Amino acid sequence: MTTNAKNDAKKLVGLIKIPSLSHHAYYLVGEDSAHVELTTALAKQHKIKIHGNPDFSDRKYEIFTIDDARELKTSAEMRPTSGDVTTGADADAKKIFVVQMNSVTVEAQNALLKLLEEPASYVHFFLIVPSAHLLLPTVKSRLSFIGTSKGEISNHGGAGVADITSAAEEAATFAGLSVPKRLVYIKKLVDDISDEKRPKQAAIDFLNALESLIHSTGGARKSTQQLEVIEKARGYMDDRAPSVKMLLEYVALNI
């Protein structure tokens, strides 16, 4: 485990804590229980009104698209309804955006990147993702990591930063293999999932890590076709009865 991963792991103990709102954007690894913990933390620790508050936005997406990113940008550009941030009459005026996403396109992330680079001082974003590898390195670099939901760690049998690191290592190993050896590698992963040694989420984490690796080493423009292959395979993973083996073999043969 890397030093950064070890530092992140220290934040996984207990319920989510947000020491301050000094940063403009944060991310949290988890799903529905993470959402509950986050909104509870905002309400109790920072006295944010999460119901009936026009300056509190709570959104959930199966797939966060570029259109969603543009709509978020438009909403973020609107000033808070409380106070006057232009004169400093209410320095506590805030707009809070909680964005839970099960998947997100590369194009949407590039749009988010522009939004995160120059946010208004009163805007705070909280992104909830099922895996840290869902986010591109350039996006993560502009986000402050809160932690992994206690509930999600329990629900996934202890899955946390160590599994995220493992997925990155798997992706790096896989990328350096020949096609025949990639297929052998995929068979082992699929067999582990079939035998319930690993959850199906391991395949999704693998694809997310592979996407991040390709994006960071080749760049989005140079690697467009490879990234599209991964995005297509990941999209079919959400089907009722996906053939994980077929989808991962498709990736192995086309990147």
WOWO-V395007 format. One record per residue. RES is the residue in one letter. SS is DSSP state (H for helix, E for strand, C for the rest). PHI is phi in whole degrees, 0 to 359 (999 if undefined). PSI is psi in whole degrees, -180 to 180 (none if undefined). Layout:
BEGIN
res->RES ss->SS phi->PHI psi->PSI
res->RES ss->SS phi->PHI psi->PSI
END
This chain:
BEGIN
res->M ss->C phi->999 psi->137
res->T ss->C phi->287 psi->165
res->T ss->H phi->300 psi->-43
res->N ss->H phi->297 psi->-39
res->A ss->H phi->295 psi->-39
res->K ss->H phi->295 psi->-40
res->N ss->H phi->295 psi->-41
res->D ss->H phi->295 psi->-36
res->A ss->H phi->298 psi->-29
res->K ss->H phi->295 psi->-20
res->K ss->H phi->272 psi->1
res->L ss->H phi->271 psi->-2
res->V ss->C phi->274 psi->127
res->G ss->C phi->80 psi->-174
res->L ss->C phi->288 psi->163
res->I ss->C phi->298 psi->135
res->K ss->C phi->233 psi->134
res->I ss->C phi->242 psi->94
res->P ss->C phi->306 psi->-39
res->S ss->C phi->204 psi->169
res->L ss->C phi->251 psi->40
res->S ss->C phi->284 psi->-23
res->H ss->C phi->265 psi->160
res->H ss->C phi->263 psi->-13
res->A ss->E phi->209 psi->138
res->Y ss->E phi->225 psi->159
res->Y ss->E phi->223 psi->152
res->L ss->E phi->224 psi->136
res->V ss->E phi->266 psi->124
res->G ss->C phi->160 psi->-169
res->E ss->C phi->228 psi->-126
res->D ss->H phi->295 psi->-40
res->S ss->H phi->293 psi->-30
res->A ss->H phi->295 psi->-38
res->H ss->H phi->297 psi->-44
res->V ss->H phi->298 psi->-46
res->E ss->H phi->296 psi->-40
res->L ss->H phi->295 psi->-50
res->T ss->H phi->295 psi->-34
res->T ss->H phi->295 psi->-43
res->A ss->H phi->296 psi->-42
res->L ss->H phi->296 psi->-41
res->A ss->H phi->289 psi->-46
res->K ss->H phi->278 psi->-42
res->Q ss->H phi->277 psi->-31
res->H ss->H phi->237 psi->7
res->K ss->C phi->56 psi->36
res->I ss->C phi->277 psi->127
res->K ss->C phi->282 psi->116
res->I ss->C phi->260 psi->-3
res->H ss->C phi->236 psi->136
res->G ss->C phi->66 psi->27
res->N ss->C phi->246 psi->112
res->P ss->C phi->294 psi->-15
res->D ss->C phi->262 psi->8
res->F ss->E phi->242 psi->118
res->S ss->E phi->246 psi->128
res->D ss->E phi->234 psi->112
res->R ss->E phi->229 psi->146
res->K ss->E phi->230 psi->135
res->Y ss->E phi->229 psi->139
res->E ss->C phi->288 psi->-49
res->I ss->C phi->228 psi->119
res->F ss->E phi->275 psi->117
res->T ss->C phi->254 psi->176
res->I ss->H phi->295 psi->-33
res->D ss->H phi->295 psi->-38
res->D ss->H phi->295 psi->-39
res->A ss->H phi->296 psi->-40
res->R ss->H phi->293 psi->-40
res->E ss->H phi->295 psi->-39
res->L ss->H phi->296 psi->-41
res->K ss->H phi->299 psi->-44
res->T ss->H phi->298 psi->-44
res->S ss->H phi->295 psi->-39
res->A ss->H phi->292 psi->-27
res->E ss->C phi->283 psi->-14
res->M ss->C phi->281 psi->134
res->R ss->C phi->289 psi->156
res->P ss->C phi->300 psi->150
res->T ss->C phi->282 psi->-20
res->S ss->C phi->259 psi->138
res->G ss->C phi->76 psi->-179
res->D ss->C phi->228 psi->93
res->V ss->C phi->291 psi->-17
res->T ss->C phi->286 psi->-30
res->T ss->C phi->253 psi->-9
res->G ss->C phi->80 psi->15
res->A ss->C phi->296 psi->-27
res->D ss->C phi->222 psi->91
res->A ss->C phi->292 psi->-16
res->D ss->C phi->269 psi->2
res->A ss->C phi->299 psi->129
res->K ss->C phi->219 psi->151
res->K ss->E phi->240 psi->122
res->I ss->E phi->250 psi->130
res->F ss->E phi->238 psi->116
res->V ss->E phi->258 psi->119
res->V ss->E phi->237 psi->106
res->Q ss->E phi->261 psi->128
res->M ss->E phi->223 psi->136
res->N ss->C phi->274 psi->-24
res->S ss->C phi->205 psi->160
res->V ss->E phi->209 psi->136
res->T ss->C phi->282 psi->159
res->V ss->H phi->297 psi->-41
res->E ss->H phi->299 psi->-40
res->A ss->H phi->295 psi->-38
res->Q ss->H phi->292 psi->-37
res->N ss->H phi->296 psi->-36
res->A ss->H phi->291 psi->-40
res->L ss->H phi->298 psi->-37
res->L ss->H phi->302 psi->-44
res->K ss->H phi->295 psi->-37
res->L ss->H phi->292 psi->-38
res->L ss->H phi->283 psi->-20
res->E ss->H phi->289 psi->-38
res->E ss->C phi->224 psi->65
res->P ss->C phi->282 psi->156
res->A ss->C phi->293 psi->150
res->S ss->C phi->297 psi->-25
res->Y ss->C phi->266 psi->2
res->V ss->E phi->261 psi->135
res->H ss->E phi->227 psi->127
res->F ss->E phi->253 psi->139
res->F ss->E phi->232 psi->110
res->L ss->E phi->261 psi->132
res->I ss->E phi->247 psi->119
res->V ss->E phi->231 psi->149
res->P ss->C phi->289 psi->-20
res->S ss->C phi->210 psi->139
res->A ss->H phi->297 psi->-27
res->H ss->H phi->284 psi->-3
res->L ss->H phi->292 psi->-27
res->L ss->C phi->265 psi->139
res->L ss->C phi->292 psi->149
res->P ss->H phi->306 psi->-37
res->T ss->H phi->293 psi->-34
res->V ss->H phi->286 psi->-46
res->K ss->H phi->300 psi->-31
res->S ss->C phi->295 psi->-18
res->R ss->C phi->257 psi->7
res->L ss->C phi->244 psi->146
res->S ss->E phi->264 psi->124
res->F ss->E phi->283 psi->123
res->I ss->E phi->274 psi->-47
res->G ss->E phi->152 psi->-169
res->T ss->E phi->247 psi->133
res->S ss->C phi->304 psi->134
res->K ss->H phi->302 psi->-40
res->G ss->H phi->295 psi->-38
res->E ss->H phi->289 psi->-35
res->I ss->H phi->299 psi->-44
res->S ss->H phi->294 psi->-45
res->N ss->H phi->295 psi->-28
res->H ss->C phi->256 psi->23
res->G ss->C phi->66 psi->35
res->G ss->C phi->95 psi->6
res->A ss->C phi->298 psi->135
res->G ss->C phi->194 psi->-144
res->V ss->H phi->300 psi->-37
res->A ss->H phi->300 psi->-38
res->D ss->H phi->288 psi->-34
res->I ss->H phi->296 psi->-44
res->T ss->H phi->296 psi->-41
res->S ss->H phi->299 psi->-41
res->A ss->H phi->297 psi->-39
res->A ss->H phi->295 psi->-41
res->E ss->H phi->293 psi->-39
res->E ss->H phi->298 psi->-44
res->A ss->H phi->297 psi->-42
res->A ss->H phi->295 psi->-41
res->T ss->H phi->296 psi->-47
res->F ss->H phi->302 psi->-44
res->A ss->H phi->297 psi->-27
res->G ss->C phi->270 psi->1
res->L ss->C phi->269 psi->157
res->S ss->C phi->287 psi->165
res->V ss->H phi->302 psi->-48
res->P ss->H phi->302 psi->-41
res->K ss->H phi->288 psi->-30
res->R ss->H phi->297 psi->-41
res->L ss->H phi->295 psi->-37
res->V ss->H phi->295 psi->-41
res->Y ss->H phi->298 psi->-43
res->I ss->H phi->296 psi->-42
res->K ss->H phi->301 psi->-42
res->K ss->H phi->296 psi->-44
res->L ss->H phi->297 psi->-46
res->V ss->H phi->295 psi->-40
res->D ss->H phi->298 psi->-40
res->D ss->H phi->297 psi->-38
res->I ss->H phi->290 psi->-43
res->S ss->H phi->297 psi->-37
res->D ss->C phi->275 psi->4
res->E ss->C phi->62 psi->26
res->K ss->C phi->282 psi->-24
res->R ss->C phi->220 psi->150
res->P ss->C phi->282 psi->163
res->K ss->C phi->299 psi->-26
res->Q ss->H phi->303 psi->-26
res->A ss->H phi->299 psi->-36
res->A ss->H phi->291 psi->-39
res->I ss->H phi->291 psi->-42
res->D ss->H phi->299 psi->-39
res->F ss->H phi->298 psi->-46
res->L ss->H phi->296 psi->-41
res->N ss->H phi->297 psi->-43
res->A ss->H phi->293 psi->-39
res->L ss->H phi->295 psi->-39
res->E ss->H phi->298 psi->-46
res->S ss->H phi->298 psi->-41
res->L ss->H phi->297 psi->-47
res->I ss->H phi->296 psi->-42
res->H ss->H phi->295 psi->-41
res->S ss->H phi->285 psi->-29
res->T ss->H phi->266 psi->-33
res->G ss->H phi->250 psi->-18
res->G ss->C phi->83 psi->150
res->A ss->C phi->298 psi->-40
res->R ss->C phi->291 psi->-43
res->K ss->C phi->287 psi->-23
res->S ss->C phi->244 psi->22
res->T ss->H phi->306 psi->-47
res->Q ss->H phi->296 psi->-42
res->Q ss->H phi->296 psi->-41
res->L ss->H phi->294 psi->-35
res->E ss->H phi->293 psi->-36
res->V ss->H phi->298 psi->-46
res->I ss->H phi->295 psi->-43
res->E ss->H phi->297 psi->-39
res->K ss->H phi->295 psi->-45
res->A ss->H phi->296 psi->-42
res->R ss->H phi->295 psi->-36
res->G ss->H phi->298 psi->-40
res->Y ss->H phi->286 psi->-17
res->M ss->C phi->298 psi->-23
res->D ss->C phi->275 psi->-2
res->D ss->C phi->296 psi->164
res->R ss->C phi->299 psi->-43
res->A ss->C phi->222 psi->71
res->P ss->C phi->288 psi->149
res->S ss->C phi->272 psi->95
res->V ss->H phi->301 psi->-40
res->K ss->H phi->298 psi->-47
res->M ss->H phi->296 psi->-41
res->L ss->H phi->292 psi->-43
res->L ss->H phi->289 psi->-34
res->E ss->H phi->293 psi->-36
res->Y ss->H phi->301 psi->-43
res->V ss->H phi->295 psi->-46
res->A ss->H phi->302 psi->-35
res->L ss->H phi->272 psi->-11
res->N ss->H phi->236 psi->9
res->I ss->C phi->240 psi->none
END
